[in-house]
């Protein structure tokens, strides 16, 4: 073709694409085919641009047509992508979801009216896979706030670094970062100002350089000057009736007073030897499952935690016995209540706050963990005597296991807000899930909405008291009160009930059913509750919180008379609870007859007519020729104060066995005692003139300051026995010379021997206390 020479002549490089395009132009312009009287459809100029997960294939046709691409890992193809309807001469199809570094076969097909043309099979290869997706970033929370430091936690769905930007405004200005690539992130931010609101956000970058950024959030520091002390409490199992025990497995659980990790060491002997490390972020509750055990066999374990301040705490070797094949407990529970006899459908937990933060009555652990700086009121500052003041995000947390029934229940309390209903601020009164990090993020919450409803949802329900909970199917139920408005400084009685077994949620204000707007999801309707979610009330707390969903949610209230029942109370019962209080549901002081099932071994026999309020006696002993009778409680001997006390326990004289003094002496003395009505534990000191003196241990910190104290040694005795012990009045620290008089809750240093003699108290009544215990009492005037 001579006319082509001027075009080609002198060109330094002729590309294949140029030849294909030029050939197509010649075919289209110079030598078109005609098929059955119409122009033949021709495919040309096929090009492929392949990346790691996509490929774009383009081609052209001499006449307008539709196009598609068949592709696959072999010449049989198998997949098709294309378009229909619109006809064009230039075609482009993108293939998505391809594998990196993989060879694919393909052909292009174009169709016009009356004809269709396909290319021959061709191939392309994708490039090496490149990560372009930002990490998934969830569960941002600030579970610990101190006066000058906070802990920020979050999770990512792949290994990333950690960065927190924070400051007094949303411009931030400060940051803390860690280059280690992890999926569970924890950053302790220090050097902050007390009682100050900070703005923050978190960032995480993966190995591909993709960065995830949270929304802007905030936290507020507290007034606390000191870091909390790490203590391990509520260690389970402690008895054969523990619900976590089975024939071939055991659930080990405990609580820490600070955010900490958890390690369980266990084995068939007290040498232990095996280790379970609990995964996940630091938490206040810790649970590990031991499997592959033998039935009716003794195993040993210890638990250990290290908190965010690098403090360590661990127990000595403890033990448990697995159940037999039939599921029968290996030993009777002597922890102070008979499991399975006490009803889970009546009162389960009650805290009056008259003596502190712990529960006055509980079927589970009564310990209240202070988060922030909650304080008990003085001078009858509660609704009934004293209450607990919960400012900012201050809260008190309790173990919910055995203290609440997730399937159905009633929660009631008095509260006095420091705010008016119209303040446009979201306030929280009660919740089970402060950071939305419990099992499946299930929640049960009582509070008041702000100007934006709840996290910009339910905007028509602003400034309303509400009750919210979620079922096992992730369905949200909300009940917004329409006819009650809290007022600053005014007490209000709030009650909610629920029943997942075909029931619904209800709200009561001051003993009367409240008028509510009920929602199922975002739809306003009164719906029946569905299946009970697992772990719904494993823990609960009163007061404020902060989390990624809501930011800071202050309680800013005084709360009193927290009461939880294991069933939905009737309207009339709730009215009585409002008018009379919880008294009619509290266990009575008289003995309660209990029939022990014959499947329990004789070593766990409860003697006579036992009382569920008290630690059950496994034996009643006295030395021949002496009048004193001892009850064996949790393997310790406890002296019964006299016949009236003996009768109050419901014991029978024929059950008393005579033993030698040597046999009796083999039992250690019960030194840690409490009564059913008072959660405070007392330590008993043996003295020559008085058999025993008692001294209250006012806090868990004081309790563990004595190395020999162990929670499992606490026994519950009656008021007659407790009142028989005079109070300790003179204390000193071992190795020091100063003696102090305890006088109405303060310590007063005794200035000299003359002042001591004027007290007319025996010198044998001076007892040694720990430095932590002595420092607990404020200093008063000297005794002169």
MINUBA-507750 format. One record per residue (C-alpha): x, y, z. Coordinates in steps of 0.5 Angstrom, whole numbers, padded with zeros to 4 digits, always signed. Example, Ala and Ser with C-alpha at 12.3 -4.5 7.8 and 13.67 -1.06 7.14 Angstrom:
2
+0025-0009+0016 +0027-0002+0014 
END
This chain:
784
+0000+0000+0000 +0004+0006-0002 +0000+0011+0001 +0002+0008+0008 +0009+0010+0007 +0009+0017+0009 +0005+0016+0015 +0010+0010+0017 +0016+0013+0014 +0021+0016+0019 +0018+0014+0026 +0023+0011+0031 +0018+0006+0034 +0012+0003+0032 +0007+0000+0038 +0003-0006+0038 -0003-0001+0040 -0002+0003+0034 -0002-0002+0029 -0008-0005+0032 -0011+0002+0032 -0009+0003+0025 -0011-0003+0022 -0018-0002+0025 -0018+0005+0022 -0017+0002+0015 -0022-0004+0016 -0027+0001+0018 -0025+0006+0013 -0022+0003+0007 -0025-0005+0007 -0031-0006+0011 -0035-0012+0010 -0042-0013+0009 -0046-0018+0012 -0053-0020+0009 -0053-0013+0006 -0051-0009+0013 -0044-0007+0016 -0041-0013+0019 -0039-0012+0027 -0032-0012+0028 -0029-0012+0035 -0022-0008+0036 -0017-0005+0040 -0018-0009+0046 -0014-0006+0052 -0013-0008+0060 -0011-0004+0066 -0010-0009+0072 -0009-0007+0079 -0009-0012+0085 -0017-0013+0086 -0020-0010+0080 -0019-0010+0072 -0021-0005+0067 -0022-0008+0060 -0024-0003+0054 -0025-0004+0046 -0028-0001+0040 -0033-0003+0035 -0034+0000+0028 -0041+0001+0029 -0045+0002+0036 -0047-0004+0040 -0047-0007+0047 -0042-0010+0050 -0040-0015+0056 -0034-0019+0058 -0034-0026+0060 -0028-0028+0065 -0025-0033+0070 -0019-0037+0072 -0019-0042+0066 -0021-0041+0059 -0028-0043+0061 -0029-0037+0064 -0036-0037+0068 -0037-0030+0070 -0040-0024+0066 -0040-0017+0067 -0043-0012+0062 -0049-0007+0060 -0055-0008+0056 -0059-0003+0052 -0055+0003+0051 -0051+0002+0044 -0044+0005+0043 -0037+0005+0039 -0033+0005+0045 -0033+0000+0051 -0031+0000+0058 -0032-0006+0063 -0029-0006+0070 -0028-0013+0074 -0028-0012+0081 -0027-0017+0087 -0021-0020+0084 -0015-0024+0087 -0008-0021+0087 -0002-0024+0083 -0007-0028+0079 -0008-0030+0072 -0015-0029+0069 -0018-0031+0062 -0023-0027+0059 -0026-0025+0052 -0030-0019+0050 -0037-0019+0046 -0041-0014+0043 -0048-0014+0040 -0052-0010+0035 -0058-0012+0032 -0058-0018+0028 -0051-0020+0030 -0046-0021+0035 -0038-0022+0035 -0033-0024+0041 -0026-0024+0041 -0021-0030+0042 -0019-0032+0049 -0014-0027+0052 -0011-0027+0059 -0008-0021+0064 -0005-0022+0071 -0007-0018+0077 -0002-0014+0081 +0000-0016+0088 -0005-0014+0093 -0005-0007+0096 -0009-0006+0103 -0013+0001+0101 -0018+0000+0107 -0018+0004+0113 -0018+0000+0119 -0025-0001+0123 -0025+0003+0129 -0030+0001+0135 -0031+0001+0142 -0028+0008+0144 -0028+0009+0152 -0025+0012+0158 -0027+0007+0163 -0022+0011+0168 -0022+0018+0170 -0017+0021+0175 -0016+0028+0178 -0010+0028+0173 -0010+0022+0169 -0015+0018+0165 -0015+0011+0161 -0017+0011+0154 -0019+0005+0150 -0021+0002+0143 -0021-0003+0139 -0019-0004+0131 -0020-0010+0127 -0013-0011+0125 -0006-0009+0128 -0005-0002+0128 -0001+0003+0132 -0005+0008+0137 -0005+0015+0137 -0009+0020+0142 -0010+0027+0140 -0013+0031+0146 -0014+0038+0149 -0018+0044+0152 -0021+0045+0145 -0023+0041+0139 -0017+0043+0136 -0013+0039+0141 -0006+0041+0141 -0003+0035+0145 -0002+0028+0143 +0000+0021+0146 +0002+0015+0141 +0005+0008+0141 +0008+0005+0135 +0006-0002+0137 +0001-0005+0132 -0004-0008+0136 -0012-0009+0136 -0014-0008+0143 -0011-0001+0145 -0010+0003+0151 -0007+0009+0153 -0006+0013+0160 -0006+0020+0159 -0003+0024+0165 -0001+0031+0167 -0008+0033+0166 -0012+0038+0171 -0017+0036+0176 -0024+0038+0174 -0023+0040+0167 -0027+0038+0161 -0022+0035+0155 -0024+0034+0148 -0020+0028+0144 -0020+0023+0139 -0016+0017+0137 -0013+0015+0131 -0010+0008+0128 -0006+0007+0122 -0005+0000+0119 +0002-0003+0116 -0001+0000+0109 -0001+0007+0111 -0009+0007+0112 -0011+0011+0118 -0018+0011+0122 -0020+0017+0126 -0026+0017+0131 -0031+0022+0132 -0029+0028+0137 -0031+0026+0144 -0029+0029+0151 -0028+0027+0158 -0028+0030+0165 -0023+0029+0170 -0025+0028+0177 -0022+0031+0184 -0019+0025+0186 -0012+0026+0188 -0009+0019+0189 -0009+0013+0185 -0014+0008+0187 -0011+0002+0190 -0011-0005+0187 -0015-0010+0191 -0018-0017+0188 -0025-0019+0191 -0031-0023+0189 -0026-0029+0188 -0031-0035+0185 -0032-0041+0186 -0032-0041+0194 -0037-0047+0195 -0040-0053+0192 -0046-0050+0190 -0043-0044+0185 -0046-0044+0179 -0040-0044+0175 -0038-0051+0177 -0040-0057+0173 -0037-0064+0173 -0032-0063+0168 -0031-0055+0168 -0030-0049+0172 -0031-0042+0171 -0026-0038+0175 -0028-0030+0176 -0026-0024+0181 -0026-0017+0181 -0021-0012+0181 -0022-0005+0184 -0018-0002+0179 -0018-0003+0171 -0013-0009+0170 -0012-0015+0166 -0013-0022+0169 -0009-0029+0169 -0011-0035+0172 -0006-0041+0175 -0009-0048+0176 -0007-0055+0177 -0009-0061+0181 -0004-0059+0186 -0002-0053+0190 +0004-0053+0186 -0001-0050+0180 +0003-0051+0174 -0002-0049+0168 -0004-0042+0166 -0010-0038+0163 -0009-0031+0160 -0015-0027+0159 -0015-0023+0153 -0018-0017+0152 -0017-0010+0155 -0016-0008+0162 -0023-0009+0166 -0026-0009+0173 -0029-0016+0172 -0025-0022+0170 -0027-0029+0168 -0024-0035+0165 -0026-0042+0164 -0022-0049+0166 -0025-0055+0162 -0023-0062+0161 -0023-0063+0169 -0025-0070+0172 -0031-0070+0176 -0031-0070+0184 -0024-0068+0184 -0020-0063+0188 -0017-0057+0184 -0012-0051+0186 -0012-0044+0183 -0010-0037+0184 -0012-0031+0181 -0007-0025+0179 -0008-0018+0176 -0004-0012+0174 -0007-0006+0173 -0006+0000+0169 -0001+0003+0174 +0003-0003+0174 +0001-0005+0181 +0001-0013+0182 -0004-0017+0186 -0005-0024+0187 -0008-0029+0191 -0005-0035+0195 -0007-0042+0192 -0015-0043+0193 -0019-0050+0191 -0025-0052+0188 -0028-0059+0188 -0032-0061+0181 -0039-0064+0181 -0040-0071+0180 -0043-0074+0174 -0050-0072+0176 -0049-0065+0177 -0049-0066+0185 -0045-0061+0189 -0039-0064+0192 -0040-0060+0198 -0045-0056+0202 -0045-0048+0201 -0043-0045+0208 -0042-0038+0205 -0048-0035+0209 -0054-0037+0205 -0057-0044+0202 -0057-0043+0194 -0063-0046+0191 -0067-0045+0197 -0067-0037+0197 -0072-0034+0192 -0069-0031+0186 -0076-0028+0185 -0076-0023+0191 -0071-0019+0194 -0064-0020+0191 -0060-0013+0192 -0061-0007+0197 -0057-0002+0199 -0059+0004+0204 -0052+0007+0204 -0053+0009+0211 -0046+0006+0213 -0043+0006+0206 -0043+0004+0199 -0044-0004+0200 -0050-0007+0199 -0054-0008+0206 -0057-0015+0203 -0055-0019+0197 -0056-0026+0194 -0049-0024+0191 -0043-0020+0192 -0045-0014+0196 -0038-0010+0195 -0039-0003+0192 -0033-0001+0188 -0032+0007+0188 -0031+0010+0181 -0029+0017+0181 -0031+0020+0188 -0038+0018+0190 -0039+0020+0198 -0044+0018+0203 -0048+0024+0205 -0048+0026+0213 -0053+0029+0217 -0059+0025+0214 -0058+0028+0207 -0061+0022+0204 -0068+0020+0203 -0068+0015+0208 -0062+0017+0213 -0056+0017+0208 -0055+0017+0201 -0050+0017+0196 -0048+0023+0192 -0046+0022+0185 -0043+0028+0181 -0040+0029+0174 -0038+0022+0172 -0037+0019+0179 -0041+0012+0180 -0041+0006+0184 -0041-0001+0181 -0043-0008+0183 -0043-0015+0181 -0050-0017+0178 -0049-0024+0178 -0054-0027+0183 -0056-0020+0185 -0060-0019+0179 -0065-0023+0174 -0064-0021+0167 -0070-0025+0165 -0075-0021+0169 -0074-0016+0175 -0076-0009+0178 -0071-0004+0180 -0073+0002+0184 -0069+0008+0188 -0070+0015+0190 -0066+0020+0187 -0065+0028+0188 -0062+0031+0182 -0058+0037+0182 -0061+0039+0175 -0068+0041+0173 -0071+0037+0167 -0071+0043+0162 -0063+0043+0163 -0062+0040+0156 -0057+0035+0158 -0057+0028+0158 -0056+0025+0165 -0055+0017+0167 -0058+0014+0173 -0057+0007+0173 -0054+0002+0167 -0051-0005+0166 -0046-0003+0161 -0042+0004+0162 -0038+0003+0156 -0042-0001+0152 -0037-0007+0152 -0041-0012+0155 -0043-0019+0152 -0046-0016+0145 -0047-0009+0148 -0053-0011+0151 -0056-0005+0156 -0061-0004+0161 -0061+0004+0162 -0065+0009+0166 -0064+0016+0165 -0066+0023+0163 -0065+0025+0155 -0062+0032+0153 -0064+0037+0148 -0061+0032+0143 -0065+0026+0145 -0061+0020+0146 -0054+0021+0142 -0058+0025+0136 -0064+0019+0136 -0071+0020+0139 -0071+0028+0138 -0078+0028+0140 -0077+0026+0147 -0072+0031+0149 -0071+0032+0157 -0075+0026+0159 -0074+0021+0164 -0073+0014+0160 -0072+0007+0161 -0068+0003+0156 -0066-0004+0154 -0064-0009+0149 -0066-0016+0147 -0062-0022+0145 -0064-0020+0138 -0061-0013+0138 -0068-0010+0138 -0068-0004+0142 -0074-0002+0147 -0075+0005+0150 -0080+0008+0155 -0080+0016+0155 -0084+0019+0161 -0089+0024+0159 -0092+0026+0166 -0086+0027+0170 -0081+0033+0171 -0075+0032+0176 -0073+0039+0179 -0067+0041+0182 -0067+0039+0190 -0073+0035+0190 -0073+0027+0191 -0077+0023+0186 -0078+0015+0187 -0076+0012+0180 -0078+0005+0179 -0078+0000+0172 -0080-0007+0171 -0079-0012+0165 -0081-0019+0163 -0077-0022+0157 -0082-0028+0158 -0088-0025+0154 -0088-0019+0158 -0086-0011+0157 -0082-0006+0160 -0086-0001+0165 -0084+0005+0169 -0087+0008+0175 -0086+0015+0178 -0087+0016+0186 -0091+0009+0186 -0095+0010+0180 -0095+0008+0173 -0092+0013+0169 -0095+0015+0162 -0090+0013+0157 -0088+0013+0150 -0086+0006+0148 -0081+0005+0142 -0079-0002+0139 -0073+0001+0135 -0075+0007+0132 -0082+0006+0131 -0087+0008+0137 -0091+0002+0139 -0092-0002+0145 -0089-0009+0144 -0087-0015+0147 -0080-0016+0150 -0077-0022+0146 -0071-0027+0148 -0067-0025+0154 -0060-0023+0152 -0054-0027+0155 -0050-0023+0161 -0055-0017+0161 -0054-0016+0168 -0047-0019+0170 -0045-0012+0173 -0049-0006+0174 -0048+0001+0177 -0051+0008+0179 -0048+0015+0177 -0045+0018+0171 -0041+0015+0165 -0037+0017+0159 -0037+0012+0152 -0036+0013+0145 -0043+0013+0144 -0046+0019+0148 -0039+0022+0151 -0040+0025+0158 -0046+0023+0161 -0047+0026+0168 -0051+0023+0174 -0050+0029+0178 -0055+0026+0183 -0056+0024+0190 -0059+0017+0190 -0062+0013+0196 -0065+0006+0197 -0063+0002+0191 -0067-0004+0191 -0067-0010+0186 -0072-0016+0185 -0072-0022+0181 -0079-0021+0178 -0083-0015+0176 -0087-0013+0182 -0095-0011+0181 -0097-0004+0181 -0100-0005+0189 -0093-0008+0191 -0089-0002+0188 -0094+0003+0191 -0092-0001+0198 -0085+0000+0196 -0086+0007+0195 -0090+0009+0201 -0087+0004+0206 -0080+0002+0204 -0076-0005+0203 -0077-0007+0210 -0083-0012+0208 -0078-0016+0203 -0072-0016+0208 -0071-0023+0211 -0074-0023+0218 -0069-0024+0224 -0073-0030+0227 -0070-0037+0224 -0073-0040+0218 -0074-0047+0217 -0070-0050+0211 -0070-0058+0209 -0064-0060+0206 -0064-0065+0200 -0062-0072+0202 -0057-0071+0196 -0052-0067+0200 -0047-0071+0204 -0047-0071+0211 -0041-0067+0212 -0045-0061+0210 -0051-0062+0214 -0054-0056+0217 -0056-0057+0224 -0063-0056+0227 -0067-0051+0224 -0062-0047+0221 -0063-0039+0219 -0061-0037+0212 -0059-0030+0214 -0053-0033+0218 -0047-0038+0216 -0049-0045+0217 -0046-0049+0222 -0043-0056+0220 -0042-0058+0228 -0044-0055+0235 -0038-0057+0240 -0036-0056+0247 -0031-0059+0252 -0034-0064+0257 -0035-0060+0263 -0035-0053+0261 -0042-0049+0259 -0039-0046+0252 -0042-0048+0246 -0038-0047+0239 -0041-0047+0232 -0036-0049+0227 -0037-0044+0221 -0033-0045+0215 -0028-0049+0219 -0027-0044+0224 -0030-0044+0231 -0035-0039+0234 -0037-0038+0241 -0044-0037+0242 -0046-0032+0247 -0051-0036+0251 -0058-0039+0251 -0062-0034+0248 -0057-0033+0242 -0057-0041+0241 -0064-0041+0240 -0064-0035+0235 -0060-0039+0231 -0065-0045+0231 -0060-0050+0234 -0062-0056+0238 -0058-0058+0244 -0058-0065+0242 -0054-0063+0236 -0048-0061+0241 -0042-0066+0241 -0037-0066+0247 -0030-0066+0245 -0023-0066+0248 -0020-0059+0249 -0015-0061+0244 -0020-0063+0238 -0023-0056+0239 -0016-0052+0239 -0015-0055+0232 -0020-0050+0229 -0018-0043+0229 -0022-0038+0232 -0027-0034+0227 -0024-0027+0227 -0028-0024+0222 -0035-0023+0223 -0041-0019+0221 -0049-0019+0222 -0054-0020+0216 -0057-0012+0217 -0050-0009+0217 -0045-0011+0211 -0039-0008+0215 -0034-0013+0217 -0031-0013+0225 -0025-0016+0227 -0025-0019+0234 -0019-0019+0238 -0018-0024+0244 -0017-0020+0251 -0016-0023+0258 -0021-0019+0262 -0026-0019+0256 -0026-0025+0252 -0026-0021+0245 -0026-0014+0243 -0029-0012+0236 -0026-0007+0231 -0030-0005+0225 -0026-0005+0218 -0029+0001+0215 -0027-0001+0207 -0024-0006+0203 -0017-0002+0203 -0017-0003+0210 -0019-0010+0210 -0013-0012+0205 -0008-0008+0209 -0008-0014+0214 -0004-0020+0211 -0008-0025+0214 -0015-0023+0212 -0019-0027+0207 -0026-0025+0205 -0028-0033+0205 -0026-0033+0212 -0032-0028+0214 -0038-0031+0218 -0045-0028+0219 -0047-0028+0226 -0053-0026+0230 -0054-0019+0233 -0054-0022+0240 -0047-0025+0239 -0044-0018+0236 -0047-0014+0241 -0043-0018+0247 -0037-0016+0244 -0035-0009+0247 -0032-0004+0242 -0024-0003+0241 -0023+0004+0244 -0015+0004+0244 -0011+0003+0238 -0003+0004+0236 +0001+0002+0230 +0006-0004+0232 +0013-0002+0233 +0010+0005+0235 +0009+0009+0242 +0003+0013+0241 -0003+0011+0243 -0010+0014+0240 -0017+0014+0243 -0022+0012+0238 -0028+0017+0240 -0034+0018+0235 -0030+0016+0229 -0024+0020+0230 -0017+0019+0233 -0015+0023+0239 -0007+0022+0241 -0007+0021+0248 -0002+0026+0251 +0002+0023+0257 +0001+0017+0262 -0003+0022+0266 -0008+0023+0261 -0008+0015+0260 -0010+0014+0267 -0016+0018+0267 -0019+0014+0262 -0020+0008+0267 -0019+0003+0261 -0014-0003+0262 -0008-0003+0258 -0009-0010+0256 -0015-0006+0251 -0010-0003+0247 -0010-0007+0240 -0005-0006+0234 -0008-0004+0228 -0005-0003+0221 -0002+0004+0219 -0007+0004+0213 -0013+0003+0218 -0010+0008+0223 -0010+0013+0217 -0017+0012+0216 -0019+0016+0222 -0019+0024+0222 -0015+0027+0227 -0018+0030+0233 -0016+0034+0239 -0011+0031+0244 -0013+0027+0250 -0010+0031+0256 
END
